[in-house]
């Protein structure tokens, strides 16, 4: 069965405990699904971290969580 051109077949050693924990956290079943989901999740979290940094820097002109909290602060 031919593989899609964007896939790469390889052999790696995987820590069984780390795999079991990742599988549980991700809700996946097999090795392939777990590894692929973990790789996508790592890059997704990094993109979110970078986006949060840009928002907090004020570069986008978006209200930061800190600014929003200050705006919502009760004034007497």
URHU-V241974 format. One record per helix or strand of 2 or more residues. SS is the DSSP state (H for helix, E for strand). FROM is the first residue (numbers start at 0). LEN is the number of residues. If there is no record, write none. Layout:
ss=SS from=FROM len=LEN
ss=SS from=FROM len=LEN
This chain:
ss=H from=15 len=11
ss=H from=30 len=27
ss=H from=64 len=8
